[in-house]
Amino acid sequence: MTLAEHIQEIRNGIKLGQFSNEEAVKQGIVLRLLSALAWPCWETKTVFPEYPLDSTRVDYALCDKQGKPLVFIEVKQIGMQTDNSEKQLFQYAFHKGVPIAILTDGKEWSFYLPTQTGDYEDRRVYKLNIVERETNECVNRFTRYLDYNKTLSGETYNFALDDYKNITKTRMIESSLPEAWKRLVDERDDLLIELIGESVETVCGFKPDKNVIISFLDNHITCNSVKAQTIKQSTITKKIDNSNKPNVVKSNNEGGHYLNESFKDTKPDSFVLQGKKFDSQSWRDLYIKVCKYLLIIDPNKITQLPHTADFISNRGSKYFSDKSNPGEELRVWEKITNNIYAETNLPANRIRDNIVRLLKFYNININEMVIYIIA
């Protein structure tokens, strides 16, 4: 009987409710599949049941010919997997330095790399539901991560590691795309403006002036992005991190605005940073006062800004300079210290973004700053 045929019979049995408890899952699903994947299930030193770990045990340890565990499998009753199950499995795997860990209730199979970084979800390479997925997909995944000979040779771990790296790379790209787009828009990237102009010309036959495109980006794209980010930030804060709430006294925040809002076409009246209030005559004035406040907190960090990537635009424009002639790097500047200058020819939202970067650079929660706007 082929692996595909075993999977099909197990799938039918799950639908009929034949695996009513954990032992039934172990014998009727887990051991059956391991046998189909060429594991010698009768050799208990290779497929080690109830593998001892100090005061506890893991359901199965799949071992090499010297008895070293290569895979831990923790089995639960169908529908009984929990977050605590993951935590328990990871503790087992870390304790013995086992490279692959599997949590299953027979129906769902989660394949993990415990030695990698991130939380439990981040270290899950693949989640397979053998009832819902196509048979060929199930065969491919079981063979890729659990085949006996490939496990002994280290191939299954290498396959899982490749998949983990691809997943991690994809997550990083997806999380970075909004910021990359925002930077292109905020920095008025010449290539972006040119491409938009050409596209408009293709649609209507007329190429818009550069200022028309910039106005469009300001009034539509940037505001919509900030609005979406505000909603996302609010949702995340409510669901996940109550510690991210503002630390400033609530009565002082009435009518105030936070750094996840748009400040286009506004003028600041004052701001509160870490409970201290400052008057401000303009966005430029506000920006310089924030810089000088941070200078007091840690003078050494200010000197790092001219050479820190977060304060250099994608086109190489600097927001801070330590040149004796700052005009070599900045257009309009103001002195922060005797040798550090800040670019101040910036729109309100660019100043906002730079302040966000500065606060993060100083490990200050961005919600510790509240800005008051002239009505």
LOFIFI-790700 format. One record per residue (C-alpha): chain; x, y, z. Coordinates in steps of 0.05 Angstrom, whole numbers. Example, Ala and Ser with C-alpha at 12.3 -4.5 7.8 and 13.67 -1.06 7.14 Angstrom:
<sites>
+------+--------+--------+--------+
| unit |     px |     py |     pz |
+------+--------+--------+--------+
|    A |    246 |    -90 |    156 |
|    A |    273 |    -21 |    143 |
+------+--------+--------+--------+
</sites>
This chain:
<sites>
+------+--------+--------+--------+
| unit |     px |     py |     pz |
+------+--------+--------+--------+
|    A |      0 |      0 |      0 |
|    A |     28 |     68 |    -19 |
|    A |     33 |    128 |     27 |
|    A |    -23 |    161 |    -12 |
|    A |    -68 |    102 |      0 |
|    A |    -53 |    102 |     75 |
|    A |    -69 |    177 |     78 |
|    A |   -135 |    166 |     42 |
|    A |   -157 |    110 |     89 |
|    A |   -137 |    152 |    150 |
|    A |   -176 |    211 |    122 |
|    A |   -238 |    168 |    115 |
|    A |   -229 |    141 |    186 |
|    A |   -224 |    212 |    214 |
|    A |   -289 |    232 |    179 |
|    A |   -323 |    170 |    207 |
|    A |   -299 |    185 |    278 |
|    A |   -257 |    122 |    285 |
|    A |   -201 |    155 |    325 |
|    A |   -237 |    172 |    389 |
|    A |   -178 |    182 |    437 |
|    A |   -104 |    197 |    439 |
|    A |    -82 |    124 |    438 |
|    A |   -124 |    111 |    376 |
|    A |    -90 |    170 |    342 |
|    A |    -22 |    143 |    361 |
|    A |    -34 |     73 |    336 |
|    A |    -82 |     84 |    279 |
|    A |    -51 |    147 |    249 |
|    A |     18 |    165 |    274 |
|    A |     51 |     96 |    275 |
|    A |     16 |     78 |    210 |
|    A |     44 |    138 |    174 |
|    A |    113 |    129 |    204 |
|    A |    114 |     58 |    179 |
|    A |     92 |     81 |    110 |
|    A |    150 |    130 |    112 |
|    A |    198 |     71 |    123 |
|    A |    209 |     82 |    198 |
|    A |    221 |     14 |    233 |
|    A |    167 |     23 |    284 |
|    A |    183 |    -44 |    317 |
|    A |    252 |    -20 |    335 |
|    A |    236 |     19 |    398 |
|    A |    305 |     49 |    402 |
|    A |    292 |     82 |    335 |
|    A |    218 |     99 |    343 |
|    A |    223 |    110 |    418 |
|    A |    154 |    113 |    452 |
|    A |    146 |    154 |    516 |
|    A |    216 |    182 |    511 |
|    A |    238 |    203 |    581 |
|    A |    257 |    275 |    596 |
|    A |    272 |    286 |    670 |
|    A |    204 |    285 |    703 |
|    A |    163 |    282 |    639 |
|    A |    159 |    245 |    572 |
|    A |    149 |    260 |    499 |
|    A |    103 |    214 |    460 |
|    A |    154 |    193 |    407 |
|    A |    227 |    207 |    395 |
|    A |    251 |    188 |    325 |
|    A |    325 |    171 |    334 |
|    A |    385 |    157 |    291 |
|    A |    423 |     91 |    295 |
|    A |    462 |    115 |    355 |
|    A |    398 |    131 |    393 |
|    A |    403 |    207 |    386 |
|    A |    334 |    240 |    379 |
|    A |    325 |    275 |    312 |
|    A |    250 |    288 |    315 |
|    A |    202 |    295 |    373 |
|    A |    128 |    280 |    361 |
|    A |     75 |    301 |    412 |
|    A |      6 |    271 |    400 |
|    A |    -61 |    297 |    423 |
|    A |   -132 |    274 |    416 |
|    A |   -166 |    301 |    353 |
|    A |   -185 |    374 |    365 |
|    A |   -146 |    379 |    430 |
|    A |    -85 |    418 |    407 |
|    A |    -73 |    481 |    449 |
|    A |    -21 |    536 |    457 |
|    A |      2 |    500 |    519 |
|    A |     15 |    438 |    475 |
|    A |     63 |    480 |    433 |
|    A |     98 |    507 |    495 |
|    A |    106 |    437 |    524 |
|    A |    133 |    410 |    459 |
|    A |    184 |    466 |    452 |
|    A |    208 |    455 |    523 |
|    A |    220 |    382 |    506 |
|    A |    257 |    399 |    441 |
|    A |    300 |    453 |    473 |
|    A |    319 |    408 |    530 |
|    A |    350 |    357 |    483 |
|    A |    370 |    402 |    425 |
|    A |    324 |    365 |    377 |
|    A |    323 |    400 |    309 |
|    A |    252 |    381 |    287 |
|    A |    189 |    379 |    329 |
|    A |    119 |    357 |    307 |
|    A |     53 |    370 |    342 |
|    A |     -6 |    330 |    316 |
|    A |    -76 |    307 |    333 |
|    A |    -75 |    261 |    273 |
|    A |   -115 |    308 |    231 |
|    A |    -71 |    370 |    236 |
|    A |      5 |    365 |    233 |
|    A |     49 |    424 |    253 |
|    A |    123 |    420 |    235 |
|    A |    170 |    464 |    275 |
|    A |    244 |    482 |    279 |
|    A |    252 |    495 |    354 |
|    A |    323 |    521 |    349 |
|    A |    305 |    579 |    303 |
|    A |    283 |    649 |    326 |
|    A |    215 |    679 |    338 |
|    A |    153 |    656 |    376 |
|    A |    121 |    588 |    366 |
|    A |     82 |    611 |    304 |
|    A |    145 |    640 |    272 |
|    A |    182 |    575 |    280 |
|    A |    127 |    533 |    249 |
|    A |    150 |    512 |    180 |
|    A |     85 |    483 |    156 |
|    A |     15 |    465 |    181 |
|    A |    -18 |    407 |    145 |
|    A |    -91 |    386 |    151 |
|    A |    -94 |    317 |    119 |
|    A |   -170 |    320 |    112 |
|    A |   -172 |    387 |     76 |
|    A |   -108 |    384 |     34 |
|    A |   -100 |    346 |    -31 |
|    A |    -70 |    276 |    -23 |
|    A |    -10 |    294 |    -66 |
|    A |      5 |    354 |    -21 |
|    A |      2 |    310 |     41 |
|    A |     48 |    258 |      9 |
|    A |     98 |    312 |    -10 |
|    A |     99 |    344 |     58 |
|    A |    105 |    280 |     98 |
|    A |    161 |    257 |     52 |
|    A |    196 |    324 |     55 |
|    A |    196 |    330 |    131 |
|    A |    190 |    259 |    158 |
|    A |    218 |    207 |    110 |
|    A |    263 |    157 |    149 |
|    A |    324 |    156 |    104 |
|    A |    322 |    231 |     90 |
|    A |    316 |    245 |    165 |
|    A |    378 |    202 |    180 |
|    A |    417 |    238 |    125 |
|    A |    396 |    307 |    149 |
|    A |    357 |    323 |     86 |
|    A |    290 |    333 |    121 |
|    A |    321 |    385 |    167 |
|    A |    354 |    421 |    108 |
|    A |    287 |    421 |     71 |
|    A |    251 |    448 |    133 |
|    A |    306 |    501 |    143 |
|    A |    300 |    524 |     71 |
|    A |    224 |    531 |     79 |
|    A |    234 |    568 |    145 |
|    A |    281 |    618 |    112 |
|    A |    233 |    630 |     55 |
|    A |    175 |    641 |    103 |
|    A |    217 |    689 |    145 |
|    A |    240 |    727 |     83 |
|    A |    168 |    733 |     58 |
|    A |    145 |    759 |    126 |
|    A |    200 |    812 |    127 |
|    A |    184 |    834 |     56 |
|    A |    110 |    840 |     70 |
|    A |    121 |    879 |    134 |
|    A |    170 |    926 |     99 |
|    A |    129 |    941 |     36 |
|    A |     84 |    995 |     69 |
|    A |    144 |   1032 |     97 |
|    A |    182 |   1027 |     30 |
|    A |    121 |   1055 |     -7 |
|    A |    112 |   1110 |     45 |
|    A |    185 |   1131 |     38 |
|    A |    179 |   1135 |    -38 |
|    A |    117 |   1179 |    -31 |
|    A |    143 |   1223 |     25 |
|    A |    211 |   1234 |     -8 |
|    A |    179 |   1252 |    -74 |
|    A |    221 |   1200 |   -110 |
|    A |    236 |   1227 |   -180 |
|    A |    228 |   1159 |   -213 |
|    A |    160 |   1148 |   -180 |
|    A |    135 |   1217 |   -202 |
|    A |    160 |   1204 |   -273 |
|    A |    125 |   1136 |   -276 |
|    A |     60 |   1166 |   -251 |
|    A |     65 |   1222 |   -302 |
|    A |     76 |   1172 |   -359 |
|    A |     18 |   1130 |   -336 |
|    A |    -29 |   1190 |   -334 |
|    A |     -6 |   1210 |   -403 |
|    A |    -22 |   1140 |   -429 |
|    A |    -92 |   1143 |   -399 |
|    A |   -113 |   1213 |   -421 |
|    A |    -61 |   1238 |   -470 |
|    A |    -35 |   1294 |   -426 |
|    A |     26 |   1291 |   -381 |
|    A |     14 |   1326 |   -314 |
|    A |     62 |   1377 |   -284 |
|    A |    107 |   1350 |   -229 |
|    A |     72 |   1394 |   -177 |
|    A |      4 |   1366 |   -195 |
|    A |     30 |   1295 |   -181 |
|    A |     61 |   1317 |   -115 |
|    A |     -4 |   1349 |    -94 |
|    A |    -41 |   1285 |   -111 |
|    A |      8 |   1244 |    -69 |
|    A |      1 |   1292 |    -11 |
|    A |    -75 |   1295 |    -12 |
|    A |    -91 |   1222 |    -27 |
|    A |    -36 |   1170 |    -19 |
|    A |     -1 |   1198 |     43 |
|    A |    -65 |   1213 |     82 |
|    A |    -96 |   1146 |     65 |
|    A |    -32 |   1110 |     86 |
|    A |    -30 |   1148 |    152 |
|    A |   -104 |   1134 |    164 |
|    A |    -95 |   1060 |    150 |
|    A |    -34 |   1057 |    196 |
|    A |    -73 |   1093 |    250 |
|    A |   -129 |   1042 |    247 |
|    A |    -79 |    984 |    247 |
|    A |    -39 |   1014 |    305 |
|    A |   -103 |   1024 |    345 |
|    A |   -126 |    952 |    333 |
|    A |    -59 |    923 |    351 |
|    A |    -55 |    965 |    414 |
|    A |   -124 |    944 |    437 |
|    A |   -113 |    870 |    424 |
|    A |    -41 |    859 |    442 |
|    A |     -4 |    911 |    482 |
|    A |    -37 |    951 |    536 |
|    A |     33 |    974 |    558 |
|    A |     36 |   1016 |    495 |
|    A |    -16 |   1065 |    521 |
|    A |      7 |   1136 |    531 |
|    A |     44 |   1149 |    596 |
|    A |     26 |   1223 |    600 |
|    A |    -30 |   1240 |    648 |
|    A |    -96 |   1235 |    612 |
|    A |   -121 |   1304 |    632 |
|    A |    -60 |   1335 |    598 |
|    A |    -76 |   1298 |    533 |
|    A |   -145 |   1327 |    520 |
|    A |   -146 |   1354 |    449 |
|    A |    -76 |   1327 |    437 |
|    A |    -51 |   1288 |    376 |
|    A |     -4 |   1229 |    372 |
|    A |     51 |   1213 |    322 |
|    A |      9 |   1164 |    282 |
|    A |    -34 |   1221 |    255 |
|    A |    -25 |   1266 |    194 |
|    A |     -4 |   1338 |    208 |
|    A |    -10 |   1365 |    137 |
|    A |    -33 |   1438 |    135 |
|    A |    -29 |   1446 |    211 |
|    A |     11 |   1490 |    259 |
|    A |     33 |   1466 |    327 |
|    A |     20 |   1505 |    390 |
|    A |     57 |   1462 |    440 |
|    A |     76 |   1390 |    456 |
|    A |     86 |   1345 |    515 |
|    A |    144 |   1295 |    516 |
|    A |    153 |   1247 |    574 |
|    A |    107 |   1291 |    617 |
|    A |    144 |   1356 |    602 |
|    A |    109 |   1411 |    564 |
|    A |    142 |   1456 |    511 |
|    A |    114 |   1514 |    471 |
|    A |    127 |   1513 |    396 |
|    A |    120 |   1568 |    344 |
|    A |    127 |   1523 |    283 |
|    A |    141 |   1452 |    262 |
|    A |    214 |   1472 |    254 |
|    A |    216 |   1500 |    324 |
|    A |    181 |   1437 |    352 |
|    A |    231 |   1392 |    316 |
|    A |    292 |   1428 |    343 |
|    A |    264 |   1428 |    413 |
|    A |    254 |   1353 |    410 |
|    A |    326 |   1344 |    386 |
|    A |    353 |   1387 |    442 |
|    A |    311 |   1350 |    494 |
|    A |    340 |   1284 |    470 |
|    A |    410 |   1316 |    472 |
|    A |    401 |   1326 |    547 |
|    A |    379 |   1253 |    556 |
|    A |    440 |   1224 |    520 |
|    A |    490 |   1271 |    487 |
|    A |    529 |   1213 |    456 |
|    A |    471 |   1187 |    416 |
|    A |    461 |   1253 |    380 |
|    A |    531 |   1247 |    351 |
|    A |    512 |   1181 |    318 |
|    A |    454 |   1210 |    278 |
|    A |    493 |   1235 |    217 |
|    A |    517 |   1164 |    204 |
|    A |    455 |   1124 |    223 |
|    A |    418 |   1093 |    164 |
|    A |    348 |   1112 |    191 |
|    A |    367 |   1185 |    183 |
|    A |    391 |   1181 |    112 |
|    A |    339 |   1179 |     56 |
|    A |    337 |   1126 |      1 |
|    A |    369 |   1177 |    -46 |
|    A |    425 |   1190 |      3 |
|    A |    399 |   1257 |     31 |
|    A |    419 |   1267 |    103 |
|    A |    375 |   1293 |    159 |
|    A |    434 |   1307 |    204 |
|    A |    505 |   1330 |    190 |
|    A |    570 |   1336 |    229 |
|    A |    607 |   1373 |    173 |
|    A |    642 |   1438 |    191 |
|    A |    603 |   1465 |    132 |
|    A |    534 |   1432 |    138 |
|    A |    514 |   1462 |     72 |
|    A |    552 |   1406 |     39 |
|    A |    498 |   1358 |     62 |
|    A |    438 |   1399 |     84 |
|    A |    394 |   1451 |     49 |
|    A |    368 |   1490 |    109 |
|    A |    395 |   1473 |    177 |
|    A |    397 |   1491 |    250 |
|    A |    450 |   1476 |    302 |
|    A |    435 |   1423 |    354 |
|    A |    505 |   1420 |    385 |
|    A |    570 |   1453 |    367 |
|    A |    583 |   1400 |    313 |
|    A |    514 |   1370 |    298 |
|    A |    464 |   1404 |    252 |
|    A |    393 |   1383 |    233 |
|    A |    358 |   1392 |    166 |
|    A |    297 |   1435 |    177 |
|    A |    270 |   1446 |    107 |
|    A |    219 |   1391 |    118 |
|    A |    143 |   1386 |    114 |
|    A |    103 |   1372 |    177 |
|    A |     94 |   1298 |    163 |
|    A |    168 |   1288 |    148 |
|    A |    184 |   1321 |    214 |
|    A |    134 |   1274 |    247 |
|    A |    168 |   1214 |    215 |
|    A |    237 |   1237 |    237 |
|    A |    213 |   1248 |    308 |
|    A |    185 |   1177 |    308 |
|    A |    253 |   1151 |    286 |
|    A |    288 |   1193 |    339 |
|    A |    244 |   1168 |    396 |
|    A |    254 |   1096 |    374 |
|    A |    329 |   1109 |    370 |
|    A |    326 |   1133 |    442 |
|    A |    280 |   1075 |    463 |
|    A |    224 |   1122 |    480 |
|    A |    152 |   1100 |    468 |
|    A |    124 |   1144 |    413 |
|    A |     59 |   1152 |    452 |
|    A |     97 |   1190 |    505 |
|    A |     94 |   1250 |    458 |
|    A |     30 |   1290 |    449 |
|    A |     24 |   1350 |    401 |
|    A |    -26 |   1406 |    408 |
|    A |    -49 |   1440 |    344 |
|    A |    -73 |   1512 |    334 |
|    A |   -146 |   1508 |    314 |
+------+--------+--------+--------+
</sites>
